[in-house]
């Protein structure tokens, strides 16, 4: 699994997840339920990860959508 985005902004996380899913790229949002533990303050970022083989197309998709600044550096 490769991390693409790490953010505390729920709108950004939702938008990235929707873009990836609409392109047929499976993704997982990690740390989504941590808000229960932190009291919904939004201090803990959520992470979007994809399978290793989907990393390149996912990065292209997010760059094309204008979200390239949100991408984590490649591992």
C-alpha positions, 0 to 999 in steps of 0.5 A: 500500500502506498500513501497518497494524501494525508490531511485533516480536511474532511472535504479534501479526503472525500473529494480525493476518495470520490475521484479515485473511486470514479476512476476505478482505483480502489483506495482505503482511508486510514485513521478515519475513526480516530476522530472518536478518540480525539473528540472530533477536533480534526487534529489527527490527519486521515491518510488515503492509500492505494495498492502499489500498482495503482500509485502511478495512475492515482498520482496522475489523476490527482495531478490532473484534477489540480490536487498535486500539491496535496500528494505525499512524496513518493516512497 
